[in-house]
């Protein structure tokens, strides 16, 4: 077995399939940028739009949506040169390291799940990296439509707010003991 986490691709009768390090089929990330809704391709002879979509999907899935938008062309060229044949394996370290770009440091832009708080994040202004960290923290699949993912995040935020309100009420009620005799004035 080869050590380390990696994306894998294969050409098969149904087309070109790409798998995440967790073994799921890689989402095309059409919500980030729609270059080739029909699918992915790789290698020196790949159609430009299809290799662009692969670059967008890999970058958005492993780094941030902003990095995917800003650097997919550069990463697509890297994929054109590096991925050949009907099957390939691309370690996650090759996506996040400076093997393909000297201009960015993706590690600085990706928060850990412990660093994000669902109660303080503005969903309309959050980056894809923050959204991904929230999904990981709250066991929400990032491989679904953006609308479904946001609906689950909204429901989770409502539950967190509800649990916090319940614990505040319970905490204030349990911390306050009132004795009926002590509350009455003596004459």
N, C-alpha and C positions, 0 to 999 in steps of 0.2 A: 504494500500500500504506500502511496506517495504521501509524505507528510505535508501539512499546511492546507489552508483553505483556498479553494480555487473555483473559478467559473469554468464550465466545460461546454463545448459546442460539438455538434455532430450534424452531418448531412444525412437525411434519411428520406424515405419515399414521401413523407408528408411535408418535406421542406427542411429548413435549417432550424434546429432546436438548440437553445442555449439554456443551461441550468445554473442556478445560483449555487453558492457553496453549501447551502442547506439541502440541495437536491430538487428544489422547486423550479418550474419553468420560469425563466426570466421574463418579467413584464416588459412590454415594448416601450413603456413610459411615453406614450403618445400625448399624455397631458403635459409633459415637459416641452416637447417639440415634435411635431408630426412631419417626418421626412419620408418614411416608407411604411405606411400602415400594413402592407403585405408581409413584412418580416425582415429578417436579418440576412446578412451575407458577410463574408470575410475573404481575405486573401488578395493577391495581386489583380485578379480579374473581376473582383466584386463590383457590382453596380454602386455608384457613389451614394445614392440615397439610402440604399440598404445597409451599407457599411456605416454611414452616418447614424442610422437608427440604432445599430448595435453599439456604437460609441456612446450615444446619448443614454441608452439603457444601462450600459455597464457603469458609466460615470454617475448617473443619477442614483442607481441602486447602491453603489459602494461609497460614494462621496456626498456631494450635494447637488441639488438641482441647478444652482447658480454656476457651479464648476462645469456641469454638463453643458449648459447653454453657452458658456464662454469659451470652452476648450474642446468641444466635440470634434471639430475639424482636425485639430492637431492630433487628438487621440485616434481618430479614424485613420490617419496616415500611419500611425504606429501599428494599428491593427492590420492594415493592408500589408505592411512589411513583415510583421511577426507571426500572424496566423495563417498557416497553409494547410492544405489537405482537408480530408473529410472529418477529422476529429482534432480537437485541440483542448488544451488545458491552460488557463491563465490564472496564476496565483493572485490573490487579492493584493499582495504586496506589490505586484507590478502595476496595479492600478493606482494605489495610493502613494507609491514612491515616486522619485524623480526620474524613473527610467524613461519616461516619455515626455516630460515637461520640466524645464528648469524654472518656469515662471511662477509656479504655485506650490504651496505646501498644504495639501488637503487635510493633514492631521490637525492643523490649527482651526479649521472651519467645522469640524465634526464634533458636536458635544456628546458626552457620554449620557446614557439614560439617567444616571444619578444627578446630573447637572441641570435637568429640565423639570419644571414644575407646571403641571397641566392647569393649575388654577391661575397662573400669572401670564401664560402665553396668549398672545393675540393670534387666533387662528388665521385671520386674513393677512397678517404681516409676517408669519413665521416662515423660515426657510425650510426646504425639503429635509435638510439634515436634522433640524429640530423636530419636524414632524416624524421623521423616522425614529429618532430617539424616544419620542413620546409613545409611538406604536410599540417599540421594543419594551419599554418600561411597563406598559399596560397590556401586554400580550394581544396586540391588535395586528392583524396581518397587513403588511405594507403592500402586498401583492394583490390589490383589489382596486377598484375605481376610486378616484379621489373623492367622489361624493360619498361612497360607502365608508371609506376610511374616515372622512370628516364627521359623518353621522355617528360612527362608533366613538370617535374622540369626544364629540359633544356629549354623548350619553355618559361616557366615562367621567368627564368633567362634572356633569350634573350629579353623578353618584358620589364623587369626591366631595363636592360642596355639601351634599346632603349628609354624608357621613360626618363631615366636620361640624355641621350645625347640630346633628344629633349628639355628638360627643361634647359640644359646648353646653347644650341643654342638660345632658346627663351629668356633666362635671359640675355645673353650677348648682344643680338640685342636690347632688350628693354631698357637696361641700358645705351646705348650709343646713344646720340643724336648728329647728325652732322648738322651744318648749312652750306650750300654751300658758303655763303659769308665769313664765318669765316675761311674756309679752303683755300681760295685764298690769295696769298701774295699781299700786297699793294705796289705799287711802290712809 
